[in-house]
């Protein structure tokens, strides 16, 4: 049974929340993923077993939330995440951002810093609309995007991705690697070396760019973008526990 939050923008955000002690854990999913993914559901069970507060949700246009995916943008989804966190949770939270969720977590650092106790990025993909998509498009693809307003890209996860001009242009308003990025809390980034969607150069650039007193990157040889093998899930658990201990110290 899903609950629904109506945001100030009128979007219907489906979510599943577990009560417990803090700091709570909030899972932010990836591009075109949903809150029923392996990592989100696994971490909910992990949190329940420890009596920890936990929240997972679907951005608009994703999963069970309202809206059309192709009409969404990074700014919309960051607003959805901010609404879910500020309305549904209490006190500082540990954000666990997967892929695009890692970028959105970093956007929220500048918007609701008092509500973030720590951050765990899993194959975090900051600025991917510019550095991966736009930078990787051919001249013909760029012309099609500009002329038609959208472009279909093949996906390893099902139907093709519909990439819109709005997604690319709006993404430029939310880039985090082109301006100072201070993480004044424990921040951990996990990355697989066999990730075909986010190159290892991305977290290395993030590590070099961000400032803060407790930022660490862990590379896992052979792990792919899903980062959902039993070993990877265990590492995520341990990393959240590490952040929790650092927050309490």
Phi and psi restraints in degrees (value plus and minus 20) as a CYANA .aco file:
   2 UNK   PHI    -119.2   -79.2
   2 UNK   PSI     122.2   162.2
   3 UNK   PHI    -113.9   -73.9
   3 UNK   PSI     143.4   183.4
   4 UNK   PHI    -152.1  -112.1
   4 UNK   PSI     113.7   153.7
   5 UNK   PHI    -130.3   -90.3
   5 UNK   PSI     110.3   150.3
   6 UNK   PHI    -116.8   -76.8
   6 UNK   PSI      99.5   139.5
   7 UNK   PHI    -100.9   -60.9
   7 UNK   PSI     150.2   190.2
   8 UNK   PHI     -81.7   -41.7
   8 UNK   PSI     -45.3    -5.3
   9 UNK   PHI    -103.3   -63.3
   9 UNK   PSI     -20.8    19.2
  10 UNK   PHI      66.8   106.8
  10 UNK   PSI     -12.4    27.6
  11 UNK   PHI    -103.9   -63.9
  11 UNK   PSI     123.1   163.1
  12 UNK   PHI    -117.1   -77.1
  12 UNK   PSI      90.6   130.6
  13 UNK   PHI    -124.2   -84.2
  13 UNK   PSI      93.7   133.7
  14 UNK   PHI     -98.1   -58.1
  14 UNK   PSI     120.3   160.3
  15 UNK   PHI    -170.7  -130.7
  15 UNK   PSI     143.4   183.4
  16 UNK   PHI    -154.2  -114.2
  16 UNK   PSI     103.3   143.3
  17 UNK   PHI    -145.4  -105.4
  17 UNK   PSI     119.6   159.6
  18 UNK   PHI    -138.6   -98.6
  18 UNK   PSI     107.7   147.7
  19 UNK   PHI     -94.9   -54.9
  19 UNK   PSI     132.7   172.7
  20 UNK   PHI     151.0   191.0
  20 UNK   PSI    -190.3  -150.3
  21 UNK   PHI    -100.1   -60.1
  21 UNK   PSI     144.3   184.3
  22 UNK   PHI    -125.2   -85.2
  22 UNK   PSI     154.9   194.9
  23 UNK   PHI     -87.2   -47.2
  23 UNK   PSI     118.3   158.3
  24 UNK   PHI     -88.1   -48.1
  24 UNK   PSI     142.7   182.7
  25 UNK   PHI    -134.1   -94.1
  25 UNK   PSI     109.3   149.3
  26 UNK   PHI    -138.9   -98.9
  26 UNK   PSI     104.7   144.7
  27 UNK   PHI    -117.0   -77.0
  27 UNK   PSI     107.5   147.5
  28 UNK   PHI    -134.1   -94.1
  28 UNK   PSI      95.4   135.4
  29 UNK   PHI     -99.2   -59.2
  29 UNK   PSI    -198.2  -158.2
  30 UNK   PHI    -116.5   -76.5
  30 UNK   PSI    -196.2  -156.2
  31 UNK   PHI     -82.3   -42.3
  31 UNK   PSI      98.4   138.4
  32 UNK   PHI      43.0    83.0
  32 UNK   PSI       1.6    41.6
  33 UNK   PHI    -119.7   -79.7
  33 UNK   PSI    -199.8  -159.8
  34 UNK   PHI    -162.3  -122.3
  34 UNK   PSI     154.9   194.9
  35 UNK   PHI     -96.4   -56.4
  35 UNK   PSI     -20.8    19.2
  36 UNK   PHI    -119.1   -79.1
  36 UNK   PSI      -6.5    33.5
  37 UNK   PHI     -88.6   -48.6
  37 UNK   PSI     144.7   184.7
  38 UNK   PHI     -75.5   -35.5
  38 UNK   PSI     -69.2   -29.2
  39 UNK   PHI     -85.6   -45.6
  39 UNK   PSI     -64.0   -24.0
  40 UNK   PHI     -82.2   -42.2
  40 UNK   PSI     -67.3   -27.3
  41 UNK   PHI     -88.3   -48.3
  41 UNK   PSI     -60.8   -20.8
  42 UNK   PHI     -81.1   -41.1
  42 UNK   PSI     -64.7   -24.7
  43 UNK   PHI     -89.4   -49.4
  43 UNK   PSI     -50.3   -10.3
  44 UNK   PHI     -83.0   -43.0
  44 UNK   PSI     -64.6   -24.6
  45 UNK   PHI     -82.7   -42.7
  45 UNK   PSI     -61.0   -21.0
  46 UNK   PHI     -81.0   -41.0
  46 UNK   PSI     -64.0   -24.0
  47 UNK   PHI     -86.9   -46.9
  47 UNK   PSI     -62.5   -22.5
  48 UNK   PHI     -79.3   -39.3
  48 UNK   PSI     -61.9   -21.9
  49 UNK   PHI     -84.0   -44.0
  49 UNK   PSI     -40.7    -0.7
  50 UNK   PHI    -130.2   -90.2
  50 UNK   PSI     -14.9    25.1
  51 UNK   PHI      48.5    88.5
  51 UNK   PSI       7.3    47.3
  52 UNK   PHI    -115.1   -75.1
  52 UNK   PSI     121.3   161.3
  53 UNK   PHI     -85.7   -45.7
  53 UNK   PSI     120.6   160.6
  54 UNK   PHI    -168.6  -128.6
  54 UNK   PSI     121.0   161.0
  55 UNK   PHI    -156.7  -116.7
  55 UNK   PSI     111.3   151.3
  56 UNK   PHI    -150.3  -110.3
  56 UNK   PSI     129.3   169.3
  57 UNK   PHI    -174.6  -134.6
  57 UNK   PSI     146.8   186.8
  58 UNK   PHI    -128.0   -88.0
  58 UNK   PSI     109.6   149.6
  59 UNK   PHI     -82.6   -42.6
  59 UNK   PSI     141.3   181.3
  60 UNK   PHI     -78.7   -38.7
  60 UNK   PSI     121.0   161.0
  61 UNK   PHI      58.7    98.7
  61 UNK   PSI     -16.9    23.1
  62 UNK   PHI    -140.6  -100.6
  62 UNK   PSI     127.8   167.8
  63 UNK   PHI      30.5    70.5
  63 UNK   PSI    -144.2  -104.2
  64 UNK   PHI    -117.8   -77.8
  64 UNK   PSI     -16.3    23.7
  65 UNK   PHI     -99.8   -59.8
  65 UNK   PSI     144.0   184.0
  66 UNK   PHI     -94.6   -54.6
  66 UNK   PSI     145.5   185.5
  67 UNK   PHI      80.2   120.2
  67 UNK   PSI     143.9   183.9
  68 UNK   PHI    -121.5   -81.5
  68 UNK   PSI     106.3   146.3
  69 UNK   PHI     -72.5   -32.5
  69 UNK   PSI     -64.4   -24.4
  70 UNK   PHI     -85.8   -45.8
  70 UNK   PSI     -36.2     3.8
  71 UNK   PHI    -114.1   -74.1
  71 UNK   PSI     -23.5    16.5
  72 UNK   PHI    -106.5   -66.5
  72 UNK   PSI     154.0   194.0
  73 UNK   PHI    -174.1  -134.1
  73 UNK   PSI     148.3   188.3
  74 UNK   PHI     -78.2   -38.2
  74 UNK   PSI     -61.6   -21.6
  75 UNK   PHI     -82.7   -42.7
  75 UNK   PSI     -61.8   -21.8
  76 UNK   PHI     -81.2   -41.2
  76 UNK   PSI     -66.4   -26.4
  77 UNK   PHI     -92.0   -52.0
  77 UNK   PSI     -50.9   -10.9
  78 UNK   PHI     -86.9   -46.9
  78 UNK   PSI     -59.3   -19.3
  79 UNK   PHI     -83.2   -43.2
  79 UNK   PSI     -61.0   -21.0
  80 UNK   PHI     -78.8   -38.8
  80 UNK   PSI     -66.5   -26.5
  81 UNK   PHI     -84.2   -44.2
  81 UNK   PSI     -62.3   -22.3
  82 UNK   PHI     -83.7   -43.7
  82 UNK   PSI     -60.5   -20.5
  83 UNK   PHI     -82.9   -42.9
  83 UNK   PSI     -65.7   -25.7
  84 UNK   PHI     -80.4   -40.4
  84 UNK   PSI     -63.5   -23.5
  85 UNK   PHI     -90.0   -50.0
  85 UNK   PSI     -67.0   -27.0
  86 UNK   PHI     -91.6   -51.6
  86 UNK   PSI     -53.5   -13.5
  87 UNK   PHI    -107.7   -67.7
  87 UNK   PSI     -59.5   -19.5
  88 UNK   PHI    -114.5   -74.5
  88 UNK   PSI     -38.3     1.7
  89 UNK   PHI    -135.9   -95.9
  89 UNK   PSI     145.4   185.4
  90 UNK   PHI    -144.5  -104.5
  90 UNK   PSI     113.9   153.9
  91 UNK   PHI      55.3    95.3
  91 UNK   PSI     159.6   199.6
  92 UNK   PHI     -84.7   -44.7
  92 UNK   PSI     121.6   161.6
  93 UNK   PHI    -139.8   -99.8
  93 UNK   PSI     135.7   175.7
  94 UNK   PHI    -115.1   -75.1
  94 UNK   PSI      95.6   135.6
  95 UNK   PHI    -108.8   -68.8
  95 UNK   PSI     108.9   148.9
  96 UNK   PHI    -134.8   -94.8
  96 UNK   PSI      83.3   123.3
  97 UNK   PHI    -128.3   -88.3
  97 UNK   PSI     102.9   142.9
  98 UNK   PHI    -120.0   -80.0
  98 UNK   PSI     104.3   144.3
  99 UNK   PHI      34.9    74.9
  99 UNK   PSI    -134.3   -94.3
 100 UNK   PHI     -77.2   -37.2
 100 UNK   PSI     -52.3   -12.3
 101 UNK   PHI     -81.3   -41.3
 101 UNK   PSI     -48.2    -8.2
 102 UNK   PHI     -87.2   -47.2
 102 UNK   PSI     -61.0   -21.0
 103 UNK   PHI     -83.9   -43.9
 103 UNK   PSI     -66.7   -26.7
 104 UNK   PHI     -81.9   -41.9
 104 UNK   PSI     -58.1   -18.1
 105 UNK   PHI     -78.5   -38.5
 105 UNK   PSI     -62.1   -22.1
 106 UNK   PHI     -89.2   -49.2
 106 UNK   PSI     -53.3   -13.3
 107 UNK   PHI     -83.0   -43.0
 107 UNK   PSI     -61.7   -21.7
 108 UNK   PHI     -88.3   -48.3
 108 UNK   PSI     -42.3    -2.3
 109 UNK   PHI     -76.3   -36.3
 109 UNK   PSI     -57.9   -17.9
 110 UNK   PHI    -103.0   -63.0
 110 UNK   PSI     -32.5     7.5
 111 UNK   PHI    -123.9   -83.9
 111 UNK   PSI     -62.2   -22.2
 112 UNK   PHI    -152.2  -112.2
 112 UNK   PSI      38.0    78.0
 113 UNK   PHI     -78.6   -38.6
 113 UNK   PSI     -50.6   -10.6
 114 UNK   PHI     -93.6   -53.6
 114 UNK   PSI     -30.9     9.1
 115 UNK   PHI    -122.4   -82.4
 115 UNK   PSI     -13.4    26.6
 116 UNK   PHI    -136.0   -96.0
 116 UNK   PSI      97.8   137.8
 117 UNK   PHI    -112.5   -72.5
 117 UNK   PSI     -47.0    -7.0
 118 UNK   PHI    -193.1  -153.1
 118 UNK   PSI     149.7   189.7
 119 UNK   PHI    -162.9  -122.9
 119 UNK   PSI     117.5   157.5
 120 UNK   PHI    -145.6  -105.6
 120 UNK   PSI      96.9   136.9
 121 UNK   PHI    -122.3   -82.3
 121 UNK   PSI     110.2   150.2
 122 UNK   PHI    -134.7   -94.7
 122 UNK   PSI      89.4   129.4
 123 UNK   PHI      29.6    69.6
 123 UNK   PSI      24.6    64.6
 124 UNK   PHI     -77.0   -37.0
 124 UNK   PSI     119.8   159.8
 125 UNK   PHI    -145.5  -105.5
 125 UNK   PSI      40.1    80.1
 126 UNK   PHI     -81.8   -41.8
 126 UNK   PSI     119.7   159.7
 127 UNK   PHI      42.7    82.7
 127 UNK   PSI       4.3    44.3
 128 UNK   PHI     -87.3   -47.3
 128 UNK   PSI     -47.4    -7.4
 129 UNK   PHI     -84.2   -44.2
 129 UNK   PSI     -50.9   -10.9
 130 UNK   PHI    -111.1   -71.1
 130 UNK   PSI     -68.3   -28.3
 131 UNK   PHI    -103.9   -63.9
 131 UNK   PSI     -43.7    -3.7
 132 UNK   PHI    -126.2   -86.2
 132 UNK   PSI     -74.1   -34.1
 133 UNK   PHI     -91.2   -51.2
 133 UNK   PSI     -90.3   -50.3
 134 UNK   PHI     -76.8   -36.8
 134 UNK   PSI     -65.1   -25.1
 135 UNK   PHI     -84.3   -44.3
 135 UNK   PSI     -46.6    -6.6
 136 UNK   PHI    -111.9   -71.9
 136 UNK   PSI     -28.9    11.1
 137 UNK   PHI     -92.1   -52.1
 137 UNK   PSI     124.8   164.8
 138 UNK   PHI     -96.5   -56.5
 138 UNK   PSI     148.7   188.7
 139 UNK   PHI     -79.1   -39.1
 139 UNK   PSI     -58.1   -18.1
 140 UNK   PHI     -86.4   -46.4
 140 UNK   PSI     -60.7   -20.7
 141 UNK   PHI     -86.5   -46.5
 141 UNK   PSI     -60.3   -20.3
 142 UNK   PHI     -83.9   -43.9
 142 UNK   PSI     -60.4   -20.4
 143 UNK   PHI     -85.1   -45.1
 143 UNK   PSI     -60.1   -20.1
 144 UNK   PHI     -84.5   -44.5
 144 UNK   PSI     -62.9   -22.9
 145 UNK   PHI     -81.8   -41.8
 145 UNK   PSI     -64.6   -24.6
 146 UNK   PHI     -88.7   -48.7
 146 UNK   PSI     -59.5   -19.5
 147 UNK   PHI     -98.6   -58.6
 147 UNK   PSI     -65.0   -25.0
 148 UNK   PHI    -114.1   -74.1
 148 UNK   PSI     -36.6     3.4
 149 UNK   PHI      65.9   105.9
 149 UNK   PSI     -25.8    14.2
 150 UNK   PHI    -179.0  -139.0
 150 UNK   PSI     144.9   184.9
 151 UNK   PHI    -168.9  -128.9
 151 UNK   PSI     116.2   156.2
 152 UNK   PHI    -115.8   -75.8
 152 UNK   PSI     106.8   146.8
 153 UNK   PHI    -135.3   -95.3
 153 UNK   PSI     117.7   157.7
 154 UNK   PHI     -84.3   -44.3
 154 UNK   PSI     129.1   169.1
 155 UNK   PHI    -149.8  -109.8
 155 UNK   PSI     123.9   163.9
 156 UNK   PHI    -100.7   -60.7
 156 UNK   PSI     -23.7    16.3
 157 UNK   PHI    -133.6   -93.6
 157 UNK   PSI      -6.2    33.8
 158 UNK   PHI     116.9   156.9
 158 UNK   PSI    -154.6  -114.6
 159 UNK   PHI     -83.2   -43.2
 159 UNK   PSI     136.2   176.2
 160 UNK   PHI     -79.5   -39.5
 160 UNK   PSI     130.8   170.8
 161 UNK   PHI    -101.6   -61.6
 161 UNK   PSI     112.7   152.7
 162 UNK   PHI    -114.8   -74.8
 162 UNK   PSI      90.9   130.9
 163 UNK   PHI    -119.5   -79.5
 163 UNK   PSI     104.2   144.2
 164 UNK   PHI    -123.6   -83.6
 164 UNK   PSI     138.0   178.0
 165 UNK   PHI     -81.6   -41.6
 165 UNK   PSI     -56.2   -16.2
 166 UNK   PHI     -82.3   -42.3
 166 UNK   PSI     -60.3   -20.3
 167 UNK   PHI     -79.0   -39.0
 167 UNK   PSI     -66.2   -26.2
 168 UNK   PHI     -87.0   -47.0
 168 UNK   PSI     -68.0   -28.0
 169 UNK   PHI     -87.8   -47.8
 169 UNK   PSI     -60.6   -20.6
 170 UNK   PHI     -87.1   -47.1
 170 UNK   PSI     -56.4   -16.4
 171 UNK   PHI     -76.9   -36.9
 171 UNK   PSI     -53.5   -13.5
 172 UNK   PHI     -85.8   -45.8
 172 UNK   PSI     -39.4     0.6
 173 UNK   PHI    -102.8   -62.8
 173 UNK   PSI     -25.3    14.7
 174 UNK   PHI    -149.7  -109.7
 174 UNK   PSI      -1.7    38.3
 175 UNK   PHI     -85.4   -45.4
 175 UNK   PSI     117.6   157.6
 176 UNK   PHI    -133.0   -93.0
 176 UNK   PSI     -29.0    11.0
 177 UNK   PHI    -118.5   -78.5
 177 UNK   PSI     -14.0    26.0
 178 UNK   PHI    -129.1   -89.1
 178 UNK   PSI     -17.8    22.2
 179 UNK   PHI    -163.8  -123.8
 179 UNK   PSI     146.2   186.2
 180 UNK   PHI     -74.5   -34.5
 180 UNK   PSI     118.6   158.6
 181 UNK   PHI    -153.3  -113.3
 181 UNK   PSI      80.9   120.9
 182 UNK   PHI    -123.7   -83.7
 182 UNK   PSI     108.2   148.2
 183 UNK   PHI    -134.1   -94.1
 183 UNK   PSI      71.8   111.8
 184 UNK   PHI    -106.1   -66.1
 184 UNK   PSI      19.3    59.3
 185 UNK   PHI    -176.7  -136.7
 185 UNK   PSI     148.9   188.9
 186 UNK   PHI     -80.8   -40.8
 186 UNK   PSI     105.3   145.3
 187 UNK   PHI    -149.8  -109.8
 187 UNK   PSI     108.4   148.4
 188 UNK   PHI    -147.0  -107.0
 188 UNK   PSI     116.0   156.0
 189 UNK   PHI    -144.2  -104.2
 189 UNK   PSI     110.1   150.1
 190 UNK   PHI    -134.7   -94.7
 190 UNK   PSI     114.1   154.1
 191 UNK   PHI    -166.0  -126.0
 191 UNK   PSI     113.8   153.8
 192 UNK   PHI    -109.2   -69.2
 192 UNK   PSI     123.0   163.0
 193 UNK   PHI     -96.3   -56.3
 193 UNK   PSI     -37.3     2.7
 194 UNK   PHI    -123.7   -83.7
 194 UNK   PSI       4.5    44.5
 195 UNK   PHI     -93.3   -53.3
 195 UNK   PSI      96.4   136.4
 196 UNK   PHI    -105.4   -65.4
 196 UNK   PSI     -29.0    11.0
 197 UNK   PHI    -123.9   -83.9
 197 UNK   PSI     -54.7   -14.7
 198 UNK   PHI    -144.4  -104.4
 198 UNK   PSI      91.5   131.5
 199 UNK   PHI     -89.6   -49.6
 199 UNK   PSI     132.8   172.8
 200 UNK   PHI     -78.6   -38.6
 200 UNK   PSI     -46.0    -6.0
 201 UNK   PHI     -81.3   -41.3
 201 UNK   PSI     -45.2    -5.2
 202 UNK   PHI     -87.7   -47.7
 202 UNK   PSI     -75.2   -35.2
 203 UNK   PHI     -84.8   -44.8
 203 UNK   PSI     -49.7    -9.7
 204 UNK   PHI     -85.8   -45.8
 204 UNK   PSI     -60.6   -20.6
 205 UNK   PHI     -84.9   -44.9
 205 UNK   PSI     -61.7   -21.7
 206 UNK   PHI     -81.8   -41.8
 206 UNK   PSI     -64.0   -24.0
 207 UNK   PHI     -82.3   -42.3
 207 UNK   PSI     -58.9   -18.9
 208 UNK   PHI     -92.1   -52.1
 208 UNK   PSI     -53.1   -13.1
 209 UNK   PHI    -102.0   -62.0
 209 UNK   PSI     -62.8   -22.8
 210 UNK   PHI     -91.4   -51.4
 210 UNK   PSI     129.3   169.3
 211 UNK   PHI    -135.1   -95.1
 211 UNK   PSI     131.7   171.7
 212 UNK   PHI     136.6   176.6
 212 UNK   PSI     140.4   180.4
 213 UNK   PHI    -108.8   -68.8
 213 UNK   PSI     -26.6    13.4
 214 UNK   PHI    -168.5  -128.5
 214 UNK   PSI      50.8    90.8
 215 UNK   PHI    -141.3  -101.3
 215 UNK   PSI     108.7   148.7
 216 UNK   PHI    -157.8  -117.8
 216 UNK   PSI     127.4   167.4
 217 UNK   PHI    -141.8  -101.8
 217 UNK   PSI     111.8   151.8
 218 UNK   PHI    -137.5   -97.5
 218 UNK   PSI     102.5   142.5
 219 UNK   PHI    -119.1   -79.1
 219 UNK   PSI     115.5   155.5
 220 UNK   PHI    -135.6   -95.6
 220 UNK   PSI      91.5   131.5
 221 UNK   PHI     -83.6   -43.6
 221 UNK   PSI     106.5   146.5
 222 UNK   PHI      69.6   109.6
 222 UNK   PSI     -31.4     8.6
 223 UNK   PHI     -94.7   -54.7
 223 UNK   PSI     123.6   163.6
 224 UNK   PHI    -120.9   -80.9
 224 UNK   PSI    -190.5  -150.5
 225 UNK   PHI     -87.3   -47.3
 225 UNK   PSI     -50.7   -10.7
 226 UNK   PHI     -85.2   -45.2
 226 UNK   PSI     -53.7   -13.7
 227 UNK   PHI      29.3    69.3
 227 UNK   PSI      26.5    66.5
 228 UNK   PHI    -144.2  -104.2
 228 UNK   PSI      -7.9    32.1
 229 UNK   PHI     -87.7   -47.7
 229 UNK   PSI     141.7   181.7
 230 UNK   PHI     -73.3   -33.3
 230 UNK   PSI     -61.3   -21.3
 231 UNK   PHI     -85.3   -45.3
 231 UNK   PSI     -60.4   -20.4
 232 UNK   PHI     -87.7   -47.7
 232 UNK   PSI     -61.2   -21.2
 233 UNK   PHI     -82.5   -42.5
 233 UNK   PSI     -59.8   -19.8
 234 UNK   PHI     -84.3   -44.3
 234 UNK   PSI     -59.6   -19.6
 235 UNK   PHI     -84.1   -44.1
 235 UNK   PSI     -59.3   -19.3
 236 UNK   PHI     -82.1   -42.1
 236 UNK   PSI     -65.1   -25.1
 237 UNK   PHI     -75.7   -35.7
 237 UNK   PSI     -70.0   -30.0
 238 UNK   PHI     -83.9   -43.9
 238 UNK   PSI     -54.5   -14.5
 239 UNK   PHI     -89.8   -49.8
 239 UNK   PSI     -61.2   -21.2
 240 UNK   PHI     -82.7   -42.7
 240 UNK   PSI     -60.9   -20.9
 241 UNK   PHI     -82.9   -42.9
 241 UNK   PSI     -60.0   -20.0
 242 UNK   PHI     -81.6   -41.6
 242 UNK   PSI     -65.5   -25.5
 243 UNK   PHI     -82.4   -42.4
 243 UNK   PSI     -62.4   -22.4
 244 UNK   PHI     -80.5   -40.5
 244 UNK   PSI     -63.2   -23.2
 245 UNK   PHI     -85.8   -45.8
 245 UNK   PSI     -59.2   -19.2
 246 UNK   PHI     -86.3   -46.3
 246 UNK   PSI     -56.1   -16.1
 247 UNK   PHI     -86.6   -46.6
 247 UNK   PSI     -57.7   -17.7
 248 UNK   PHI    -100.3   -60.3
 248 UNK   PSI     -37.3     2.7
